[in-house]
Amino acid sequence: MGKVECRVEIAAGSSEEVEIRANTIVAVDCIRIQLEQNGFETTASEINDYLWLKGQVSHLQDKPYHLTRTTA
């Protein structure tokens, strides 16, 4: 969390970066399951894309997110 808050770049493929990405996958799937249980059909990919796009809009109260240089 300290690296994220201080905007320190996290190396691609590092254990920290893999953990962040793994938790993102779990969180997105939890959202997908909740939506499905409430009658909304969507894919994990669509949810992930939606969240990523929403995260690109800055608000003053927003906390920073991890920085990793990737080719993806």
N, CA, C and O atoms as a GROMACS GRO file, in nm:
protein
  288
    1MET      N    1   0.083  -0.119   0.000
    1MET     CA    2   0.000   0.000   0.000
    1MET      C    3   0.087   0.125   0.000
    1MET      O    4   0.053   0.226  -0.063
    2GLY      N    5   0.198   0.119   0.070
    2GLY     CA    6   0.288   0.234   0.074
    2GLY      C    7   0.340   0.271  -0.063
    2GLY      O    8   0.348   0.389  -0.097
    3LYS      N    9   0.376   0.170  -0.142
    3LYS     CA   10   0.426   0.197  -0.278
    3LYS      C   11   0.317   0.260  -0.364
    3LYS      O   12   0.343   0.352  -0.442
    4VAL      N   13   0.195   0.210  -0.349
    4VAL     CA   14   0.083   0.265  -0.427
    4VAL      C   15   0.060   0.411  -0.388
    4VAL      O   16   0.049   0.498  -0.475
    5GLU      N   17   0.052   0.437  -0.259
    5GLU     CA   18   0.025   0.573  -0.212
    5GLU      C   19   0.137   0.670  -0.249
    5GLU      O   20   0.111   0.788  -0.274
    6CYS      N   21   0.261   0.621  -0.253
    6CYS     CA   22   0.374   0.707  -0.290
    6CYS      C   23   0.399   0.707  -0.441
    6CYS      O   24   0.493   0.769  -0.489
    7ARG      N   25   0.314   0.637  -0.514
    7ARG     CA   26   0.319   0.630  -0.660
    7ARG      C   27   0.453   0.573  -0.709
    7ARG      O   28   0.509   0.619  -0.809
    8VAL      N   29   0.502   0.472  -0.636
    8VAL     CA   30   0.624   0.401  -0.675
    8VAL      C   31   0.584   0.293  -0.775
    8VAL      O   32   0.489   0.218  -0.752
    9GLU      N   33   0.655   0.286  -0.886
    9GLU     CA   34   0.622   0.186  -0.987
    9GLU      C   35   0.649   0.045  -0.934
    9GLU      O   36   0.752   0.019  -0.873
   10ILE      N   37   0.554  -0.044  -0.957
   10ILE     CA   38   0.566  -0.184  -0.918
   10ILE      C   39   0.605  -0.262  -1.043
   10ILE      O   40   0.540  -0.250  -1.147
   11ALA      N   41   0.709  -0.340  -1.033
   11ALA     CA   42   0.762  -0.412  -1.150
   11ALA      C   43   0.662  -0.512  -1.204
   11ALA      O   44   0.598  -0.586  -1.129
   12ALA      N   45   0.650  -0.514  -1.336
   12ALA     CA   46   0.563  -0.612  -1.403
   12ALA      C   47   0.612  -0.752  -1.372
   12ALA      O   48   0.732  -0.781  -1.383
   13GLY      N   49   0.520  -0.839  -1.333
   13GLY     CA   50   0.554  -0.977  -1.303
   13GLY      C   51   0.605  -1.000  -1.162
   13GLY      O   52   0.628  -1.114  -1.123
   14SER      N   53   0.625  -0.893  -1.086
   14SER     CA   54   0.671  -0.909  -0.948
   14SER      C   55   0.559  -0.972  -0.864
   14SER      O   56   0.443  -0.972  -0.905
   15SER      N   57   0.595  -1.026  -0.748
   15SER     CA   58   0.494  -1.089  -0.663
   15SER      C   59   0.386  -0.988  -0.622
   15SER      O   60   0.269  -1.024  -0.609
   16GLU      N   61   0.425  -0.863  -0.602
   16GLU     CA   62   0.327  -0.759  -0.566
   16GLU      C   63   0.227  -0.736  -0.678
   16GLU      O   64   0.107  -0.727  -0.656
   17GLU      N   65   0.279  -0.727  -0.800
   17GLU     CA   66   0.193  -0.699  -0.915
   17GLU      C   67   0.101  -0.819  -0.942
   17GLU      O   68  -0.017  -0.801  -0.973
   18VAL      N   69   0.154  -0.939  -0.931
   18VAL     CA   70   0.074  -1.060  -0.952
   18VAL      C   71  -0.037  -1.067  -0.847
   18VAL      O   72  -0.150  -1.104  -0.879
   19GLU      N   73  -0.006  -1.032  -0.723
   19GLU     CA   74  -0.107  -1.034  -0.617
   19GLU      C   75  -0.218  -0.932  -0.645
   19GLU      O   76  -0.336  -0.962  -0.626
   20ILE      N   77  -0.182  -0.815  -0.690
   20ILE     CA   78  -0.283  -0.713  -0.724
   20ILE      C   79  -0.373  -0.764  -0.835
   20ILE      O   80  -0.495  -0.754  -0.827
   21ARG      N   81  -0.313  -0.819  -0.939
   21ARG     CA   82  -0.392  -0.869  -1.052
   21ARG      C   83  -0.479  -0.988  -1.013
   21ARG      O   84  -0.593  -0.999  -1.058
   22ALA      N   85  -0.427  -1.077  -0.930
   22ALA     CA   86  -0.506  -1.192  -0.884
   22ALA      C   87  -0.627  -1.146  -0.803
   22ALA      O   88  -0.737  -1.199  -0.819
   23ASN      N   89  -0.605  -1.048  -0.716
   23ASN     CA   90  -0.717  -0.996  -0.638
   23ASN      C   91  -0.820  -0.926  -0.725
   23ASN      O   92  -0.940  -0.929  -0.695
   24THR      N   93  -0.774  -0.863  -0.831
   24THR     CA   94  -0.867  -0.800  -0.925
   24THR      C   95  -0.955  -0.905  -0.991
   24THR      O   96  -1.075  -0.884  -1.007
   25ILE      N   97  -0.896  -1.017  -1.030
   25ILE     CA   98  -0.972  -1.125  -1.093
   25ILE      C   99  -1.079  -1.177  -0.997
   25ILE      O  100  -1.194  -1.197  -1.037
   26VAL      N  101  -1.042  -1.200  -0.872
   26VAL     CA  102  -1.136  -1.249  -0.772
   26VAL      C  103  -1.249  -1.148  -0.750
   26VAL      O  104  -1.366  -1.185  -0.746
   27ALA      N  105  -1.214  -1.021  -0.736
   27ALA     CA  106  -1.314  -0.917  -0.712
   27ALA      C  107  -1.411  -0.905  -0.829
   27ALA      O  108  -1.532  -0.894  -0.809
   28VAL      N  109  -1.358  -0.907  -0.949
   28VAL     CA  110  -1.445  -0.896  -1.068
   28VAL      C  111  -1.539  -1.015  -1.076
   28VAL      O  112  -1.656  -0.999  -1.111
   29ASP      N  113  -1.491  -1.134  -1.044
   29ASP     CA  114  -1.578  -1.252  -1.049
   29ASP      C  115  -1.685  -1.244  -0.940
   29ASP      O  116  -1.798  -1.288  -0.963
   30CYS      N  117  -1.652  -1.191  -0.823
   30CYS     CA  118  -1.753  -1.171  -0.718
   30CYS      C  119  -1.862  -1.076  -0.766
   30CYS      O  120  -1.981  -1.099  -0.742
   31ILE      N  121  -1.822  -0.969  -0.833
   31ILE     CA  122  -1.920  -0.874  -0.888
   31ILE      C  123  -2.007  -0.943  -0.992
   31ILE      O  124  -2.129  -0.927  -0.993
   32ARG      N  125  -1.943  -1.022  -1.081
   32ARG     CA  126  -2.018  -1.093  -1.185
   32ARG      C  127  -2.122  -1.187  -1.122
   32ARG      O  128  -2.236  -1.193  -1.169
   33ILE      N  129  -2.084  -1.260  -1.019
   33ILE     CA  130  -2.176  -1.352  -0.952
   33ILE      C  131  -2.292  -1.277  -0.890
   33ILE      O  132  -2.407  -1.319  -0.903
   34GLN      N  133  -2.264  -1.166  -0.823
   34GLN     CA  134  -2.370  -1.085  -0.762
   34GLN      C  135  -2.467  -1.033  -0.867
   34GLN      O  136  -2.589  -1.036  -0.848
   35LEU      N  137  -2.411  -0.984  -0.977
   35LEU     CA  138  -2.497  -0.935  -1.085
   35LEU      C  139  -2.583  -1.046  -1.141
   35LEU      O  140  -2.702  -1.028  -1.166
   36GLU      N  141  -2.523  -1.163  -1.161
   36GLU     CA  142  -2.596  -1.278  -1.213
   36GLU      C  143  -2.710  -1.318  -1.118
   36GLU      O  144  -2.820  -1.348  -1.164
   37GLN      N  145  -2.683  -1.317  -0.989
   37GLN     CA  146  -2.786  -1.352  -0.890
   37GLN      C  147  -2.900  -1.250  -0.889
   37GLN      O  148  -3.011  -1.280  -0.843
   38ASN      N  149  -2.872  -1.130  -0.938
   38ASN     CA  150  -2.975  -1.026  -0.945
   38ASN      C  151  -3.033  -1.010  -1.085
   38ASN      O  152  -3.100  -0.911  -1.114
   39GLY      N  153  -3.008  -1.108  -1.171
   39GLY     CA  154  -3.071  -1.111  -1.302
   39GLY      C  155  -2.999  -1.037  -1.413
   39GLY      O  156  -3.056  -1.018  -1.520
   40PHE      N  157  -2.875  -0.994  -1.390
   40PHE     CA  158  -2.798  -0.922  -1.492
   40PHE      C  159  -2.691  -1.014  -1.549
   40PHE      O  160  -2.604  -1.061  -1.476
   41GLU      N  161  -2.698  -1.039  -1.677
   41GLU     CA  162  -2.599  -1.124  -1.744
   41GLU      C  163  -2.489  -1.038  -1.804
   41GLU      O  164  -2.517  -0.949  -1.884
   42THR      N  165  -2.366  -1.064  -1.767
   42THR     CA  166  -2.250  -0.994  -1.822
   42THR      C  167  -2.129  -1.084  -1.806
   42THR      O  168  -2.137  -1.189  -1.742
   43THR      N  169  -2.020  -1.045  -1.864
   43THR     CA  170  -1.898  -1.125  -1.852
   43THR      C  171  -1.798  -1.055  -1.760
   43THR      O  172  -1.806  -0.934  -1.738
   44ALA      N  173  -1.706  -1.133  -1.708
   44ALA     CA  174  -1.600  -1.076  -1.624
   44ALA      C  175  -1.519  -0.974  -1.704
   44ALA      O  176  -1.477  -0.871  -1.651
   45SER      N  177  -1.497  -1.002  -1.830
   45SER     CA  178  -1.421  -0.911  -1.916
   45SER      C  179  -1.492  -0.776  -1.929
   45SER      O  180  -1.427  -0.671  -1.923
   46GLU      N  181  -1.623  -0.778  -1.947
   46GLU     CA  182  -1.699  -0.653  -1.958
   46GLU      C  183  -1.693  -0.573  -1.828
   46GLU      O  184  -1.680  -0.451  -1.830
   47ILE      N  185  -1.703  -0.643  -1.715
   47ILE     CA  186  -1.695  -0.575  -1.585
   47ILE      C  187  -1.556  -0.515  -1.565
   47ILE      O  188  -1.544  -0.400  -1.523
   48ASN      N  189  -1.454  -0.592  -1.596
   48ASN     CA  190  -1.316  -0.543  -1.582
   48ASN      C  191  -1.294  -0.419  -1.669
   48ASN      O  192  -1.236  -0.320  -1.623
   49ASP      N  193  -1.339  -0.423  -1.794
   49ASP     CA  194  -1.322  -0.309  -1.883
   49ASP      C  195  -1.396  -0.186  -1.830
   49ASP      O  196  -1.344  -0.075  -1.834
   50TYR      N  197  -1.518  -0.207  -1.780
   50TYR     CA  198  -1.597  -0.098  -1.724
   50TYR      C  199  -1.524  -0.034  -1.605
   50TYR      O  200  -1.511   0.088  -1.597
   51LEU      N  201  -1.475  -0.118  -1.514
   51LEU     CA  202  -1.405  -0.067  -1.396
   51LEU      C  203  -1.278   0.007  -1.435
   51LEU      O  204  -1.245   0.110  -1.377
   52TRP      N  205  -1.205  -0.046  -1.533
   52TRP     CA  206  -1.082   0.019  -1.577
   52TRP      C  207  -1.113   0.158  -1.633
   52TRP      O  208  -1.045   0.255  -1.601
   53LEU      N  209  -1.217   0.165  -1.717
   53LEU     CA  210  -1.254   0.295  -1.775
   53LEU      C  211  -1.297   0.393  -1.668
   53LEU      O  212  -1.260   0.510  -1.673
   54LYS      N  213  -1.377   0.347  -1.570
   54LYS     CA  214  -1.420   0.435  -1.461
   54LYS      C  215  -1.300   0.483  -1.380
   54LYS      O  216  -1.299   0.595  -1.330
   55GLY      N  217  -1.199   0.398  -1.366
   55GLY     CA  218  -1.080   0.434  -1.291
   55GLY      C  219  -0.993   0.537  -1.360
   55GLY      O  220  -0.905   0.596  -1.297
   56GLN      N  221  -1.017   0.560  -1.487
   56GLN     CA  222  -0.939   0.659  -1.561
   56GLN      C  223  -0.991   0.800  -1.542
   56GLN      O  224  -0.925   0.897  -1.580
   57VAL      N  225  -1.110   0.813  -1.483
   57VAL     CA  226  -1.169   0.944  -1.455
   57VAL      C  227  -1.122   0.987  -1.316
   57VAL      O  228  -1.146   0.917  -1.218
   58SER      N  229  -1.055   1.100  -1.308
   58SER     CA  230  -0.999   1.145  -1.181
   58SER      C  231  -1.098   1.230  -1.103
   58SER      O  232  -1.170   1.313  -1.158
   59HIS      N  233  -1.097   1.207  -0.973
   59HIS     CA  234  -1.171   1.289  -0.878
   59HIS      C  235  -1.073   1.327  -0.767
   59HIS      O  236  -0.982   1.250  -0.737
   60LEU      N  237  -1.090   1.440  -0.709
   60LEU     CA  238  -0.995   1.490  -0.608
   60LEU      C  239  -0.980   1.395  -0.490
   60LEU      O  240  -0.871   1.383  -0.434
   61GLN      N  241  -1.089   1.328  -0.450
   61GLN     CA  242  -1.084   1.242  -0.332
   61GLN      C  243  -1.031   1.102  -0.362
   61GLN      O  244  -1.015   1.021  -0.270
   62ASP      N  245  -1.004   1.071  -0.489
   62ASP     CA  246  -0.956   0.938  -0.527
   62ASP      C  247  -0.820   0.907  -0.468
   62ASP      O  248  -0.733   0.993  -0.459
   63LYS      N  249  -0.803   0.780  -0.428
   63LYS     CA  250  -0.672   0.732  -0.388
   63LYS      C  251  -0.600   0.683  -0.513
   63LYS      O  252  -0.665   0.644  -0.610
   64PRO      N  253  -0.468   0.686  -0.512
   64PRO     CA  254  -0.394   0.640  -0.631
   64PRO      C  255  -0.407   0.488  -0.649
   64PRO      O  256  -0.441   0.416  -0.555
   65TYR      N  257  -0.378   0.442  -0.768
   65TYR     CA  258  -0.376   0.299  -0.796
   65TYR      C  259  -0.234   0.260  -0.835
   65TYR      O  260  -0.151   0.346  -0.862
   66HIS      N  261  -0.208   0.130  -0.839
   66HIS     CA  262  -0.071   0.085  -0.864
   66HIS      C  263  -0.025   0.123  -1.004
   66HIS      O  264  -0.104   0.127  -1.098
   67LEU      N  265   0.105   0.149  -1.014
   67LEU     CA  266   0.166   0.184  -1.142
   67LEU      C  267   0.257   0.069  -1.185
   67LEU      O  268   0.349   0.032  -1.112
   68THR      N  269   0.231   0.015  -1.303
   68THR     CA  270   0.313  -0.092  -1.359
   68THR      C  271   0.319  -0.073  -1.509
   68THR      O  272   0.216  -0.059  -1.574
   69ARG      N  273   0.438  -0.071  -1.564
   69ARG     CA  274   0.454  -0.062  -1.708
   69ARG      C  275   0.436  -0.201  -1.767
   69ARG      O  276   0.504  -0.296  -1.729
   70THR      N  277   0.342  -0.212  -1.862
   70THR     CA  278   0.318  -0.339  -1.928
   70THR      C  279   0.300  -0.316  -2.076
   70THR      O  280   0.287  -0.203  -2.122
   71THR      N  281   0.299  -0.424  -2.149
   71THR     CA  282   0.272  -0.416  -2.293
   71THR      C  283   0.127  -0.451  -2.321
   71THR      O  284   0.083  -0.448  -2.436
   72ALA      N  285   0.051  -0.486  -2.216
   72ALA     CA  286  -0.090  -0.526  -2.232
   72ALA      C  287  -0.180  -0.404  -2.236
   72ALA      O  288  -0.302  -0.417  -2.249
   0.00000   0.00000   0.00000
